[in-house]
Amino acid sequence: MRKWQVLVLLGLLQAFSFLLPYSKSQSFIGVNYGELADNLPPPSSSVTLLGSTTISKVRLYGTNTAIISAFAGTSISLLVGVSNGDIPSLAASSSAAAAWVAANILPYVPATTISAISVGNEVLNSADASLPSQLLPAMQNLLSALSANYPSIKISTVHTMAVMSQSDPPSAGAFHPDLAPNLDPILTFLQQTGSPFMINPYPWFAYNSDPRPETLAFCLFQSNPGRVNSGSGLTYMNMFDAQLDAIRAALDAKGFNNIEIVIAETGWPYKGDATEVGATVENAQAYVGNLVTHLNSMAGTPRVPGKSVDTYLFALYDEDLKSGPTSERSFGLYKTDLTQNYDAGLSKGATTPTSLTPTPDQTQGNESSSQPNKGEAPTGWCVTAASSPGSGYVQPTSQCYTPNAVPSKQPRAHSSVIQFASTIFYIALLWLGR
């Protein structure tokens, strides 16, 4: 083969390598950076660690000065949080909102990229009945304080899956009607400002409610017969897609078709109490690793194919000061000494994580769990935490996804790209061999 022909062949290989989903970082993979621990590494070490991964987004639950400053000059964007306790003052006073922005946002931008602010966490399902009505005014006041200088920073809030009243089948997804007085105006605000709807789905909680092997496979993106949406005829191969499409259907049903969805939290504990079924290293790796692979494939969901949503994995580190069952302190992708708890395929240059065998019946620990409904008949596929995994409480919620199983017919979005590249490469070989 002539030298110029070799160069042409290498050029083709390089060009088509950029079509493959694993060749570079994906902008939609994020991680939650919690601080309820007394042994966390310095923020600079965390930034270095994240720089070695394909993670490009970080969610903070507050506005820690040292952490925000550490991300200055990096390519990682931040989603920062307003605590639930700050909502009343921000709602009552535009000057308080302006002061909050002046203290917590303006000193750090544009050196640090702050993409959005989450006002509160799962407020509509919180125990404080006074907060939901104050949520939108707080969001509006913060928007006014930001818009003059940094209109690109979006304002939103994070919800639990308990906002859903119907998810079975996903095409019939609906929000709880009693939330409408507060939720509908927030949705209007999100649509008008181009801000995302943020929510926290946790398939692990659903598996805890229905710990059968077929449920585990469906939760972990593993081989299973598939489940058909009786309303649309679409086939679902995993619970994440079913939950995501139920949320999409609920938004569409209210006419908010243009609101993007962001997964603000999702994860799987690698350790738990004796009654926390499925909290193992093998299952955590399978869920997070297969989720990352699924997102990188750009397959999308049956309802919205060919598109991956921004997804923040829970969590960067274990948080040893959290209360509740052992699982609450066992969601970390990394130990606080910066080593992996398991390989989720997040390192730069990684393709797929090392395979481990799922363990549907393995549990750890001797403490009893405070979570209700373990081993009882499931209330639905979307059983989720009433608040974030820091709450230690699981609230039985809406009906979710339990259609009959059928074989999958959903193709991977990247398969056609690989096939096309292979065809062109084969033609090039024939031509160069002449």
C-alpha positions as CSV (number, residue, x, y, z in Angstrom):
1,M,0.0,0.0,0.0
2,R,1.4,3.4,-0.9
3,K,2.2,6.0,1.7
4,W,-0.5,8.4,0.6
5,Q,-3.1,5.6,0.7
6,V,-2.1,4.8,4.3
7,L,-2.5,8.5,5.2
8,V,-6.0,8.6,3.6
9,L,-7.0,5.5,5.6
10,L,-5.8,6.9,8.9
11,G,-7.7,10.1,8.1
12,L,-10.9,8.2,7.6
13,L,-10.4,6.3,10.9
14,Q,-9.8,9.5,12.8
15,A,-12.8,11.3,11.2
16,F,-15.2,8.5,12.0
17,S,-13.9,8.1,15.5
18,F,-15.6,11.4,16.3
19,L,-19.0,9.9,15.4
20,L,-18.7,7.3,18.2
21,P,-20.4,8.3,21.5
22,Y,-17.5,7.4,23.8
23,S,-14.8,9.5,22.1
24,K,-15.2,12.5,24.2
25,S,-16.9,13.9,27.3
26,Q,-20.7,14.3,27.1
27,S,-22.1,17.6,28.3
28,F,-25.1,15.9,29.9
29,I,-23.3,13.9,32.6
30,G,-23.2,15.6,36.0
31,V,-22.8,14.7,39.7
32,N,-24.1,15.9,43.0
33,Y,-21.5,17.3,45.4
34,G,-22.9,17.0,48.9
35,E,-21.2,18.4,52.0
36,L,-22.8,16.5,54.9
37,A,-19.5,14.9,55.9
38,D,-16.5,15.7,58.1
39,N,-13.9,14.0,56.0
40,L,-14.3,15.5,52.5
41,P,-11.1,16.2,50.5
42,P,-10.3,19.9,49.8
43,P,-12.3,21.4,46.9
44,S,-9.1,21.6,44.7
45,S,-8.7,17.9,45.0
46,S,-12.3,17.3,43.9
47,V,-11.8,19.5,40.9
48,T,-8.7,17.6,39.9
49,L,-10.6,14.3,40.3
50,L,-13.5,15.5,38.2
51,G,-11.1,16.7,35.6
52,S,-10.0,13.1,35.1
53,T,-13.6,12.1,34.3
54,T,-16.2,12.7,31.6
55,I,-18.4,14.6,34.2
56,S,-19.0,18.2,33.0
57,K,-21.6,19.4,35.4
58,V,-21.8,19.6,39.2
59,R,-24.8,20.3,41.4
60,L,-24.2,22.0,44.8
61,Y,-26.9,22.1,47.4
62,G,-25.7,25.5,48.6
63,T,-23.2,28.2,47.7
64,N,-20.0,27.1,49.4
65,T,-17.4,29.8,48.7
66,A,-14.4,27.5,48.6
67,I,-16.1,25.0,46.3
68,I,-17.4,27.6,43.8
69,S,-14.1,29.3,43.7
70,A,-12.2,26.1,43.1
71,F,-14.1,25.6,39.8
72,A,-13.0,28.9,38.4
73,G,-11.4,28.6,35.0
74,T,-12.5,25.0,34.5
75,S,-14.9,23.7,31.9
76,I,-17.3,22.3,34.6
77,S,-20.5,24.2,35.1
78,L,-22.3,24.5,38.4
79,L,-25.9,24.2,39.5
80,V,-26.0,25.9,42.8
81,G,-28.8,25.8,45.4
82,V,-30.9,28.0,47.6
83,S,-31.8,26.3,50.9
84,N,-35.4,25.8,51.8
85,G,-34.9,28.0,54.8
86,D,-34.0,31.0,52.6
87,I,-37.2,30.8,50.5
88,P,-39.4,33.0,52.8
89,S,-37.0,35.9,52.9
90,L,-36.4,35.8,49.1
91,A,-40.1,35.6,48.4
92,A,-40.9,38.5,50.7
93,S,-38.3,41.0,49.5
94,S,-36.7,41.8,46.1
95,S,-33.9,43.5,48.0
96,A,-33.2,40.3,49.9
97,A,-33.0,38.4,46.6
98,A,-30.7,41.1,45.2
99,A,-28.5,40.8,48.3
100,W,-28.4,36.9,47.9
101,V,-27.3,37.2,44.3
102,A,-24.7,39.9,45.2
103,A,-23.2,37.6,47.9
104,N,-23.5,34.2,46.3
105,I,-23.4,34.6,42.5
106,L,-21.8,37.9,41.3
107,P,-18.4,37.4,43.0
108,Y,-17.8,34.2,41.1
109,V,-19.0,34.8,37.6
110,P,-17.8,34.7,34.8
111,A,-14.6,33.0,36.1
112,T,-16.8,30.1,37.4
113,T,-19.6,29.0,35.1
114,I,-22.9,28.9,37.0
115,S,-25.6,27.6,34.7
116,A,-28.6,27.5,37.0
117,I,-29.9,28.1,40.5
118,S,-32.2,25.6,42.2
119,V,-34.5,27.4,44.6
120,G,-35.1,24.9,47.3
121,N,-35.1,21.1,47.1
122,E,-38.4,19.1,46.8
123,V,-40.4,22.0,48.3
124,L,-43.8,20.9,47.0
125,N,-43.6,17.7,49.0
126,S,-41.8,19.1,52.0
127,A,-43.2,18.9,55.5
128,D,-43.5,22.7,55.7
129,A,-46.9,23.6,54.3
130,S,-46.0,27.3,54.1
131,L,-43.2,26.9,51.6
132,P,-45.0,25.9,48.4
133,S,-46.8,29.2,48.0
134,Q,-43.6,31.1,48.5
135,L,-41.6,29.2,46.0
136,L,-42.6,31.0,42.8
137,P,-42.2,34.6,44.3
138,A,-38.7,33.6,45.5
139,M,-37.9,32.4,42.0
140,Q,-39.3,35.5,40.4
141,N,-37.3,37.8,42.7
142,L,-34.1,36.0,42.0
143,L,-34.7,36.2,38.3
144,S,-35.2,40.0,38.6
145,A,-32.0,40.3,40.5
146,L,-30.1,38.3,37.9
147,S,-31.6,39.4,34.7
148,A,-29.8,42.7,34.5
149,N,-26.3,41.2,34.6
150,Y,-26.5,37.4,33.9
151,P,-29.7,36.5,32.1
152,S,-28.2,33.2,30.9
153,I,-28.4,31.8,34.5
154,K,-31.6,29.8,34.7
155,I,-33.8,29.7,37.8
156,S,-35.6,26.4,38.7
157,T,-36.5,24.1,41.6
158,V,-36.1,20.4,42.2
159,H,-39.0,18.0,42.7
160,T,-39.4,14.5,44.0
161,M,-41.2,11.9,42.0
162,A,-44.0,12.2,44.5
163,V,-45.3,15.1,42.4
164,M,-46.6,12.4,40.0
165,S,-50.1,11.0,40.6
166,Q,-50.2,8.7,37.5
167,S,-47.3,7.0,35.6
168,D,-48.9,3.7,34.5
169,P,-48.6,3.6,31.6
170,P,-45.9,6.3,31.0
171,S,-48.1,7.9,28.2
172,A,-50.7,8.7,30.9
173,G,-48.2,10.5,33.2
174,A,-49.9,13.2,35.3
175,F,-49.1,15.5,38.2
176,H,-51.1,15.4,41.4
177,P,-54.1,17.7,40.9
178,D,-53.8,19.1,44.4
179,L,-50.3,20.5,43.5
180,A,-51.7,22.5,40.6
181,P,-52.2,25.8,42.4
182,N,-48.5,26.0,43.1
183,L,-47.1,23.8,40.3
184,D,-48.8,25.2,37.3
185,P,-47.6,28.8,37.8
186,I,-44.1,27.4,38.3
187,L,-44.4,25.5,35.0
188,T,-45.5,28.7,33.3
189,F,-42.4,30.5,34.7
190,L,-40.1,27.7,33.5
191,Q,-41.6,27.9,30.0
192,Q,-41.4,31.7,29.8
193,T,-37.7,31.7,31.0
194,G,-36.5,28.7,29.1
195,S,-35.6,27.0,32.4
196,P,-35.7,23.2,33.0
197,F,-38.0,21.0,35.1
198,M,-35.8,19.3,37.6
199,I,-36.7,16.0,39.3
200,N,-35.2,13.1,41.3
201,P,-36.1,9.6,40.1
202,Y,-34.6,6.6,42.0
203,P,-35.4,3.2,40.5
204,W,-33.7,1.6,43.6
205,F,-36.7,2.6,45.8
206,A,-39.0,0.9,43.4
207,Y,-36.9,-2.3,43.5
208,N,-37.0,-2.1,47.3
209,S,-40.8,-2.1,47.1
210,D,-40.9,-5.1,44.6
211,P,-37.7,-7.1,45.0
212,R,-38.1,-9.6,42.3
213,P,-35.3,-10.6,39.8
214,E,-37.2,-9.3,36.8
215,T,-37.7,-5.9,38.6
216,L,-34.0,-5.7,39.3
217,A,-33.1,-6.4,35.7
218,F,-35.6,-3.7,34.6
219,C,-34.1,-1.2,37.1
220,L,-30.4,-2.0,36.2
221,F,-30.8,-1.7,32.3
222,Q,-30.1,-5.4,32.1
223,S,-31.5,-8.0,29.8
224,N,-35.2,-8.4,30.3
225,P,-38.3,-9.2,28.2
226,G,-39.3,-5.5,27.9
227,R,-42.5,-3.9,29.0
228,V,-45.1,-2.4,26.7
229,N,-46.9,0.9,27.3
230,S,-50.5,-0.1,26.8
231,G,-51.4,3.5,25.9
232,S,-48.9,4.0,23.2
233,G,-47.6,0.6,22.2
234,L,-44.0,1.8,22.9
235,T,-41.6,-0.8,24.4
236,Y,-39.7,0.0,27.6
237,M,-36.5,-1.8,28.5
238,N,-35.6,0.0,31.7
239,M,-37.4,1.9,34.5
240,F,-35.4,5.1,34.0
241,D,-36.9,5.6,30.6
242,A,-40.3,4.8,31.8
243,Q,-40.1,7.3,34.6
244,L,-38.6,10.0,32.3
245,D,-41.4,9.5,29.7
246,A,-44.1,9.6,32.4
247,I,-42.7,13.0,33.4
248,R,-42.6,14.1,29.8
249,A,-46.2,13.0,29.3
250,A,-47.3,15.0,32.4
251,L,-45.6,18.1,31.1
252,D,-47.1,17.7,27.6
253,A,-50.6,17.1,29.0
254,K,-50.5,20.5,30.6
255,G,-49.2,22.1,27.4
256,F,-45.6,22.6,28.5
257,N,-44.1,20.8,25.5
258,N,-41.0,23.0,25.3
259,I,-39.8,22.6,28.9
260,E,-36.7,20.5,29.1
261,I,-36.3,17.9,31.8
262,V,-33.2,17.7,34.0
263,I,-32.5,14.7,36.2
264,A,-31.2,16.5,39.3
265,E,-30.5,13.3,41.2
266,T,-30.4,9.6,40.5
267,G,-28.2,6.8,41.9
268,W,-28.0,3.5,43.7
269,P,-26.5,2.7,47.1
270,Y,-23.6,0.3,47.2
271,K,-24.3,-0.7,50.8
272,G,-27.3,-0.8,53.1
273,D,-28.9,-2.3,56.2
274,A,-30.1,-5.9,56.3
275,T,-33.6,-4.9,55.1
276,E,-32.4,-2.7,52.3
277,V,-32.6,-5.2,49.4
278,G,-30.2,-4.8,46.5
279,A,-27.9,-2.2,48.1
280,T,-24.7,-3.8,46.8
281,V,-21.6,-2.8,45.0
282,E,-22.5,-5.0,42.1
283,N,-25.9,-3.4,41.7
284,A,-24.7,0.2,42.2
285,Q,-22.1,-0.3,39.5
286,A,-24.6,-1.9,37.2
287,Y,-27.2,0.9,37.6
288,V,-24.8,3.9,37.3
289,G,-22.5,2.3,34.7
290,N,-25.4,1.2,32.5
291,L,-27.1,4.5,32.9
292,V,-24.0,6.3,31.8
293,T,-23.7,4.0,28.8
294,H,-27.4,4.5,28.0
295,L,-27.0,8.3,28.1
296,N,-23.8,8.2,26.0
297,S,-25.5,6.1,23.4
298,M,-27.9,9.0,22.7
299,A,-30.7,6.4,22.4
300,G,-33.0,8.6,24.3
301,T,-36.4,7.2,25.5
302,P,-39.1,5.5,23.5
303,R,-41.2,8.7,23.6
304,V,-38.2,11.0,22.8
305,P,-35.6,9.0,20.9
306,G,-32.2,10.2,19.9
307,K,-31.7,12.6,22.8
308,S,-30.2,12.3,26.3
309,V,-31.3,14.5,29.2
310,D,-28.9,16.3,31.6
311,T,-28.5,13.8,34.4
312,Y,-26.7,14.5,37.8
313,L,-25.6,11.3,39.4
314,F,-25.9,10.9,43.2
315,A,-23.3,11.4,44.5
316,L,-19.7,12.3,44.2
317,Y,-18.8,11.2,47.8
318,D,-20.3,9.3,50.7
319,E,-21.6,11.7,53.3
320,D,-20.9,10.3,56.8
321,L,-22.9,12.8,58.7
322,K,-26.2,11.9,57.1
323,S,-28.8,10.3,59.4
324,G,-31.1,7.4,58.5
325,P,-30.3,3.9,57.3
326,T,-26.8,2.9,56.0
327,S,-27.8,3.5,52.4
328,E,-28.0,7.2,53.1
329,R,-24.2,7.3,53.6
330,S,-23.4,4.9,50.8
331,F,-24.2,6.6,47.5
332,G,-20.8,7.9,46.7
333,L,-19.1,7.2,43.4
334,Y,-15.8,7.9,45.1
335,K,-14.4,7.5,48.6
336,T,-13.2,10.6,50.3
337,D,-9.6,9.4,49.7
338,L,-10.4,10.0,46.0
339,T,-10.5,6.2,45.1
340,Q,-13.5,4.7,43.4
341,N,-16.1,2.8,45.3
342,Y,-16.8,1.1,41.9
343,D,-16.0,1.6,38.2
344,A,-19.0,3.3,36.5
345,G,-17.1,4.0,33.3
346,L,-16.7,7.7,34.0
347,S,-12.9,8.0,33.6
348,K,-11.8,9.8,30.4
349,G,-11.0,7.2,27.7
350,A,-13.3,4.6,29.3
351,T,-15.8,2.8,27.2
352,T,-17.8,0.6,29.5
353,P,-17.3,-0.2,33.1
354,T,-15.9,-3.5,34.3
355,S,-18.8,-6.0,34.5
356,L,-20.0,-7.3,37.8
357,T,-22.8,-9.8,38.5
358,P,-25.9,-8.3,40.0
359,T,-27.0,-9.6,43.4
360,P,-30.7,-9.4,43.9
361,D,-30.7,-11.0,47.3
362,Q,-27.5,-9.8,48.8
363,T,-27.7,-7.3,51.7
364,Q,-25.3,-5.9,54.2
365,G,-25.4,-4.6,57.7
366,N,-27.3,-5.4,60.8
367,E,-29.3,-2.3,61.5
368,S,-33.0,-2.1,60.8
369,S,-34.3,0.2,58.2
370,S,-36.7,3.0,58.9
371,Q,-38.1,2.8,55.4
372,P,-41.7,1.5,55.2
373,N,-43.2,-0.9,52.8
374,K,-40.2,-3.2,52.4
375,G,-41.4,-6.6,51.2
376,E,-45.0,-5.4,50.9
377,A,-47.1,-5.2,47.8
378,P,-45.7,-2.4,45.7
379,T,-47.7,0.8,45.3
380,G,-46.2,1.5,41.9
381,W,-43.0,1.6,39.9
382,C,-42.3,5.2,40.9
383,V,-42.0,4.6,44.7
384,T,-39.4,7.3,45.6
385,A,-38.0,9.2,48.5
386,A,-40.3,11.9,49.8
387,S,-37.2,14.1,49.9
388,S,-33.6,13.4,48.8
389,P,-31.7,10.4,50.0
390,G,-30.7,12.4,53.0
391,S,-34.2,12.0,54.4
392,G,-34.2,8.4,55.4
393,Y,-37.8,8.1,54.5
394,V,-39.6,6.6,51.6
395,Q,-43.1,7.7,50.8
396,P,-45.4,5.4,48.9
397,T,-46.4,7.5,45.9
398,S,-48.3,7.2,42.7
399,Q,-49.1,4.4,40.4
400,C,-46.3,3.9,38.0
401,Y,-45.2,1.6,35.3
402,T,-46.4,-2.1,35.4
403,P,-47.5,-3.1,31.9
404,N,-47.2,-6.6,30.5
405,A,-43.8,-7.8,29.2
406,V,-43.1,-8.0,25.4
407,P,-39.8,-8.3,23.5
408,S,-37.9,-5.1,22.8
409,K,-37.9,-3.5,19.4
410,Q,-36.1,-0.3,20.4
411,P,-32.8,0.2,18.5
412,R,-29.7,1.9,19.9
413,A,-29.3,5.3,18.4
414,H,-25.6,4.9,17.8
415,S,-25.9,1.5,16.0
416,S,-26.7,3.2,12.6
417,V,-23.7,5.5,13.0
418,I,-21.4,2.5,13.6
419,Q,-22.9,0.6,10.7
420,F,-22.5,3.7,8.4
421,A,-18.8,4.2,9.5
422,S,-18.1,0.5,8.9
423,T,-19.6,0.6,5.4
424,I,-17.5,3.7,4.4
425,F,-14.4,2.1,5.9
426,Y,-14.9,-1.1,3.9
427,I,-15.5,0.8,0.7
428,A,-12.3,2.8,1.4
429,L,-10.3,-0.4,1.9
430,L,-11.6,-1.8,-1.5
431,W,-10.6,1.5,-3.2
432,L,-7.2,1.7,-1.6
433,G,-6.5,-1.9,-2.5
434,R,-7.0,-1.4,-6.2
